[in-house]
Amino acid sequence: MNNSGLVIIGGGVIGLSSALYCLRRGMAVTVLSRELAADGSCASGSAGMVVPSHVVPLAAPGMVQTAMRMAFNRKGPFSIRPSIDPDLIRWGLKFIRHCSAANVSRAMPLLRDLNLASRNCFVEFANESGNPFGLVQKGLLMLCRTTKGWEHEKDFARVAAQAGLEAQVLSSTEIESMEPDFDMDVEGAVYFPQDCHLNPAVFLQRLESEVRELGGIVHRVPESVEVQCTAEADRVVLVHCGERTFEPDQVLLACGSRTAMQAAKLGIDLLLQPGKGYSLTLMKPVQLPRHCAILTEARVAVTPMGSTLRFAGTMQFEGHREAIDRSRLQGIVESAGRYFPAFKAGHFDFCRPWYGFRPCTPDGLPYLGRSQRYSNLMIATGHAMMGLSLAPITGKIIASLAHDEDPGIDIGLLAPERFSAN
Ligand SMILES: Cc1cc2nc3c(=O)[nH]c(=O)nc-3n(C[C@H](O)[C@H](O)[C@H](O)COP(=O)(O)OP(=O)(O)OC[C@H]3O[C@@H](n4cnc5c(N)ncnc54)[C@H](O)[C@@H]3O)c2cc1C
């Protein structure tokens, strides 16, 4: 056993991005992860969107009412499984309290700065690497089928513009000229030109390869093995992984929606719930759009990835339940046909459904920073619907914190133990 530098527990998009930026700054890094890029962690089947436009956190005014309305629709994009799990109840109460204008206005500038900085990192990374993951910088269309939905998006466009983001309101004719080969049945849209999309599975593979090329050590943790930490006073002194033991200078917890379990082993209370989402990828779509889009009323994301087309959606709060809810998938399929008349339900017959668990915090902001309890422990999780988008900037910030430097963005709001009951 010898000094292992930074040990990262969890090698999803956040853990690997953190590894990359720390390695680039000359640190020794070991990543211990249940799943690696090839196994498909949560980001791999995601919609692959890089979204500076997403400046409003999940906990926003009206969200509880909207969620309750949607929860009664078996095919709807949101569901919550009634439970007496005390963590879910605590999380839910805090979430309700944060669905306020005050939460949005304090979160918005921070989300904007993080997302714009992260977007720049993606562009840099694509330029350096020859863009194997297909970063497309053409923007995002927020498509609206109803006048009410369009009015709502127009309001949001004004808010986003006030926050300094580019946002354009488009009529259906203007959308047609941007998507001349793709049929849409929509009333209008809002266009966010700064947003991008990419193939997230290829991005993860590229991250993992670069981490290995830079000398990072990446170990797969078998199902039968639990990573354990030994702490002494205010430091994590050992990390055990089966027969291997590491003596870390620093430790980063980045296990996505499972980070709360790992933190609990160190006596840290992290309020985090898994938000399950699905995706369906058409290998040979009848038509392919040029831009990625969100079907706003249906809350479905649509992303062209090379010659394939991915539809992603739903947010189910039901713990880490692995069962596939066919009616939610049906909801995604039906909404595709409503917005895009060329798409029929039968086109999805042979799609293999994918699902993943987004790590969700009660205020919609990530947990990112040093632990209050252990001086050499950092935590990076809770990015919910923006984990891919925010991964590079998260990695950069972790690299700054690991060097005891100011990360250049005020991350006070992201303190990992802000909801801790201990
Ligand atoms: C349907 C869907 C669509 C999405 N679309 C987008 C999008 O377009 N843009 C965007 O920005 N985000 C999107 N997201 C969200 C994004 O995928 C997540 O925020 C992101 O994957 C979280 O990254 P993570 O590294 O924190 O967690 P994960 O990706 O879950 O990775 C965690 C890693 O930790 C490992 N691990 C877990 N427990 C342990 C343990 N005990 N020991 C060792 N290793 C462990 C896991 O194996 C995994 O490799 C989407 C999510 C879903 C479900």
The ligand as an SDF file (V2000), in Angstrom:
LIG
                    3D

 53 58  0  0  0  0  0  0  0  0999 V2000
  -33.2090   10.0380  -19.4560 C   0  0  0  0  0  0  0  0  0  0  0  0
  -32.1020   10.9740  -19.0250 C   0  0  0  0  0  0  0  0  0  0  0  0
  -31.7230   12.0110  -19.8730 C   0  0  0  0  0  0  0  0  0  0  0  0
  -30.7160   12.8930  -19.4840 C   0  0  0  0  0  0  0  0  0  0  0  0
  -30.3170   13.8610  -20.3390 N   0  0  0  0  0  0  0  0  0  0  0  0
  -29.3320   14.7310  -19.9770 C   0  0  0  0  0  0  0  0  0  0  0  0
  -28.8650   15.7290  -20.8690 C   0  0  0  0  0  0  0  0  0  0  0  0
  -29.2960   15.8230  -22.0150 O   0  0  0  0  0  0  0  0  0  0  0  0
  -27.9170   16.5850  -20.4300 N   0  0  0  0  0  0  0  0  0  0  0  0
  -27.3940   16.5180  -19.1770 C   0  0  0  0  0  0  0  0  0  0  0  0
  -26.5630   17.3460  -18.8300 O   0  0  0  0  0  0  0  0  0  0  0  0
  -27.7920   15.5480  -18.3100 N   0  0  0  0  0  0  0  0  0  0  0  0
  -28.7430   14.6610  -18.6870 C   0  0  0  0  0  0  0  0  0  0  0  0
  -29.1600   13.6830  -17.8250 N   0  0  0  0  0  0  0  0  0  0  0  0
  -28.6100   13.6710  -16.4550 C   0  0  0  0  0  0  0  0  0  0  0  0
  -27.2130   13.0710  -16.3940 C   0  0  0  0  0  0  0  0  0  0  0  0
  -27.1840   11.8450  -17.0840 O   0  0  0  0  0  0  0  0  0  0  0  0
  -26.8310   12.8500  -14.9260 C   0  0  0  0  0  0  0  0  0  0  0  0
  -26.9520   14.0770  -14.2440 O   0  0  0  0  0  0  0  0  0  0  0  0
  -25.3690   12.4080  -14.8350 C   0  0  0  0  0  0  0  0  0  0  0  0
  -25.2030   11.1600  -15.4550 O   0  0  0  0  0  0  0  0  0  0  0  0
  -24.9070   12.2980  -13.3850 C   0  0  0  0  0  0  0  0  0  0  0  0
  -23.5560   11.9540  -13.4380 O   0  0  0  0  0  0  0  0  0  0  0  0
  -22.8110   11.2880  -12.2060 P   0  0  0  0  0  0  0  0  0  0  0  0
  -21.4300   10.9910  -12.6360 O   0  0  0  0  0  0  0  0  0  0  0  0
  -23.0270   12.1650  -11.0150 O   0  0  0  0  0  0  0  0  0  0  0  0
  -23.6400    9.9680  -11.9040 O   0  0  0  0  0  0  0  0  0  0  0  0
  -23.7160    8.6190  -12.7440 P   0  0  0  0  0  0  0  0  0  0  0  0
  -23.7090    8.9330  -14.1900 O   0  0  0  0  0  0  0  0  0  0  0  0
  -24.8460    7.8720  -12.1740 O   0  0  0  0  0  0  0  0  0  0  0  0
  -22.3660    7.8840  -12.4020 O   0  0  0  0  0  0  0  0  0  0  0  0
  -22.1040    7.4010  -11.1060 C   0  0  0  0  0  0  0  0  0  0  0  0
  -21.0020    6.3720  -11.1850 C   0  0  0  0  0  0  0  0  0  0  0  0
  -20.7020    5.9210   -9.8630 O   0  0  0  0  0  0  0  0  0  0  0  0
  -20.6630    4.5100   -9.8630 C   0  0  0  0  0  0  0  0  0  0  0  0
  -21.0430    4.0380   -8.5240 N   0  0  0  0  0  0  0  0  0  0  0  0
  -22.2570    4.1410   -7.9240 C   0  0  0  0  0  0  0  0  0  0  0  0
  -22.2110    3.6210   -6.6910 N   0  0  0  0  0  0  0  0  0  0  0  0
  -20.9380    3.2080   -6.5030 C   0  0  0  0  0  0  0  0  0  0  0  0
  -20.2600    2.5880   -5.4190 C   0  0  0  0  0  0  0  0  0  0  0  0
  -20.8850    2.3140   -4.2750 N   0  0  0  0  0  0  0  0  0  0  0  0
  -18.9600    2.2950   -5.5560 N   0  0  0  0  0  0  0  0  0  0  0  0
  -18.3020    2.5700   -6.7110 C   0  0  0  0  0  0  0  0  0  0  0  0
  -18.8910    3.1530   -7.7740 N   0  0  0  0  0  0  0  0  0  0  0  0
  -20.1970    3.4700   -7.6630 C   0  0  0  0  0  0  0  0  0  0  0  0
  -21.6360    4.0810  -10.9270 C   0  0  0  0  0  0  0  0  0  0  0  0
  -21.3310    2.7780  -11.3810 O   0  0  0  0  0  0  0  0  0  0  0  0
  -21.3900    5.1320  -11.9890 C   0  0  0  0  0  0  0  0  0  0  0  0
  -20.3280    4.7780  -12.8410 O   0  0  0  0  0  0  0  0  0  0  0  0
  -30.1060   12.7520  -18.2050 C   0  0  0  0  0  0  0  0  0  0  0  0
  -30.4780   11.6830  -17.3760 C   0  0  0  0  0  0  0  0  0  0  0  0
  -31.4630   10.7960  -17.7760 C   0  0  0  0  0  0  0  0  0  0  0  0
  -31.8280    9.6600  -16.8800 C   0  0  0  0  0  0  0  0  0  0  0  0
  1  2  1  0
  2  3  1  0
  2 52  2  0
  3  4  2  0
  4  5  1  0
  4 50  1  0
  5  6  2  0
  6  7  1  0
  6 13  1  0
  7  8  2  0
  7  9  1  0
  9 10  1  0
 10 11  2  0
 10 12  1  0
 12 13  2  0
 13 14  1  0
 14 15  1  0
 14 50  1  0
 15 16  1  0
 16 17  1  0
 16 18  1  0
 18 19  1  0
 18 20  1  0
 20 21  1  0
 20 22  1  0
 22 23  1  0
 23 24  1  0
 24 25  2  0
 24 26  1  0
 24 27  1  0
 27 28  1  0
 28 29  2  0
 28 30  1  0
 28 31  1  0
 31 32  1  0
 32 33  1  0
 33 34  1  0
 33 48  1  0
 34 35  1  0
 35 36  1  0
 35 46  1  0
 36 37  1  0
 36 45  1  0
 37 38  2  0
 38 39  1  0
 39 40  1  0
 39 45  2  0
 40 41  1  0
 40 42  2  0
 42 43  1  0
 43 44  2  0
 44 45  1  0
 46 47  1  0
 46 48  1  0
 48 49  1  0
 50 51  2  0
 51 52  1  0
 52 53  1  0
M  END
$$$$
